[in-house]
């Protein structure tokens, strides 16, 4: 069970981050820099679904990544890793739902996507291990 939970948290984080980046690559009006990168690698056809990507896929990927980071915290107990992993999706959700009309929304989304990708890469090279609380460490009885 522990291995399955670890696998779900690792794959969910990567898939959520990748989904958010690909969704942003399809929105040329909102994110021109990353959309031009997407068009250069052959994802220009996503422009026809720009509204769907911006209103459904990008928030869905952010919610998936946020939930997986919370689940990862419950399993690994590493608060710094979970906080860094949650900042990006929370920023995306706040910008898309509350601060969309601000002039700095594009920069905030770029920063959030970059942070999500960086945390995913960090997890590939340095995977988290479970840390137990000191209260859980019970010394064996000596007979």
C-alpha positions as CSV (number, residue, x, y, z in Angstrom):
1,X,0.0,0.0,0.0
2,X,2.8,2.4,0.8
3,X,4.5,1.8,-2.5
4,X,1.2,2.5,-4.4
5,X,0.7,5.7,-2.5
6,X,4.2,6.8,-3.2
7,X,3.8,6.0,-6.9
8,X,0.5,7.8,-7.1
9,X,2.0,11.0,-5.6
10,X,5.0,10.9,-7.8
11,X,3.1,10.3,-11.0
12,X,0.3,12.6,-10.1
13,X,2.6,15.5,-9.5
14,X,4.3,15.0,-12.9
15,X,1.1,14.6,-14.8
16,X,-0.5,17.6,-13.2
17,X,2.5,19.8,-13.9
18,X,2.8,18.5,-17.5
19,X,-0.9,19.1,-18.0
20,X,-0.7,22.6,-16.8
21,X,2.2,23.4,-19.1
22,X,0.6,21.9,-22.1
23,X,-2.7,23.7,-21.4
24,X,-0.7,27.0,-21.2
25,X,1.0,26.2,-24.5
26,X,-2.4,26.1,-26.2
27,X,-3.4,29.6,-25.0
28,X,-1.6,31.9,-27.4
29,X,-3.6,35.0,-26.4
30,X,-3.0,34.7,-22.7
31,X,0.5,33.2,-22.7
32,X,2.3,34.2,-25.9
33,X,5.8,33.1,-24.8
34,X,5.0,29.6,-23.8
35,X,2.5,29.2,-26.7
36,X,5.2,30.1,-29.2
37,X,7.3,27.4,-27.6
38,X,4.4,25.0,-27.9
39,X,3.9,25.9,-31.5
40,X,7.6,25.3,-32.2
41,X,7.3,21.7,-30.9
42,X,4.1,21.0,-32.8
43,X,1.4,21.9,-30.4
44,X,0.0,24.8,-32.4
45,X,-3.2,22.8,-33.1
46,X,-4.1,23.4,-29.5
47,X,-5.0,27.0,-30.2
48,X,-8.4,26.0,-31.5
49,X,-9.3,24.8,-28.0
50,X,-7.9,27.8,-26.2
51,X,-11.0,28.6,-24.1
52,X,-11.4,25.0,-23.0
53,X,-7.7,24.7,-22.1
54,X,-7.9,27.9,-20.0
55,X,-11.2,27.3,-18.2
56,X,-11.1,23.5,-17.7
57,X,-7.7,21.8,-18.3
58,X,-5.4,24.4,-16.6
59,X,-7.4,24.6,-13.4
60,X,-8.0,20.8,-13.4
61,X,-4.3,20.2,-13.7
62,X,-3.6,22.7,-10.9
63,X,-6.2,21.0,-8.6
64,X,-4.7,17.6,-9.4
65,X,-1.2,18.8,-8.5
66,X,-2.5,20.5,-5.3
67,X,-4.3,17.4,-4.2
68,X,-1.3,15.1,-4.9
69,X,1.0,17.5,-2.9
70,X,-1.4,17.4,0.0
71,X,-1.6,13.6,-0.2
72,X,2.2,13.5,-0.5
73,X,2.5,15.5,2.7
74,X,0.2,13.1,4.5
75,X,2.5,10.2,3.4
76,X,6.0,11.7,3.6
77,X,5.6,14.4,6.3
78,X,8.0,16.8,4.6
79,X,6.3,20.2,4.9
80,X,8.9,22.2,2.9
81,X,8.4,19.9,-0.1
82,X,4.7,20.1,0.1
83,X,4.6,23.9,0.6
84,X,6.8,24.4,-2.5
85,X,4.7,22.0,-4.5
86,X,1.5,23.7,-3.4
87,X,2.5,27.3,-4.1
88,X,2.4,26.9,-7.9
89,X,-1.1,25.4,-8.2
90,X,-2.6,27.7,-5.6
91,X,-1.2,30.7,-7.5
92,X,-2.7,29.4,-10.8
93,X,-6.1,28.9,-9.2
94,X,-6.0,32.4,-7.5
95,X,-5.0,34.1,-10.8
96,X,-7.6,32.3,-12.9
97,X,-10.5,32.7,-10.5
98,X,-9.8,36.0,-8.7
99,X,-7.0,38.1,-10.2
100,X,-7.5,37.4,-13.9
101,X,-8.0,41.1,-14.9
102,X,-4.7,42.2,-13.3
103,X,-1.8,43.3,-15.4
104,X,0.7,40.9,-13.8
105,X,-1.4,37.7,-14.3
106,X,0.7,36.4,-17.1
107,X,3.9,36.8,-15.1
108,X,2.3,35.0,-12.1
109,X,1.2,32.1,-14.3
110,X,4.6,31.8,-15.8
111,X,6.2,31.8,-12.4
112,X,3.7,29.2,-11.0
113,X,4.3,26.9,-14.0
114,X,8.0,27.2,-13.6
115,X,7.8,26.4,-9.9
116,X,5.5,23.4,-10.6
117,X,8.0,22.1,-13.2
118,X,11.0,22.7,-10.9
119,X,9.4,20.8,-8.0
120,X,8.6,17.9,-10.4
121,X,12.2,17.8,-11.6
122,X,13.4,18.0,-8.0
123,X,11.2,15.0,-7.1
124,X,12.6,13.0,-10.0
125,X,16.2,13.5,-8.9
126,X,15.7,13.6,-5.2
127,X,12.6,11.6,-4.3
128,X,11.1,12.1,-0.9
129,X,11.4,9.5,1.8
130,X,9.0,9.1,4.7
131,X,10.0,11.1,7.8
132,X,8.4,10.0,11.1
133,X,7.7,12.1,14.1
134,X,9.8,11.7,17.2
135,X,6.7,10.7,19.1
136,X,6.3,7.7,16.9
137,X,9.7,6.3,17.6
138,X,9.3,3.7,20.3
139,X,12.3,2.0,21.7
140,X,12.1,-1.8,21.8
141,X,11.7,-3.4,25.1
142,X,14.8,-5.1,26.5
143,X,14.1,-8.4,28.2
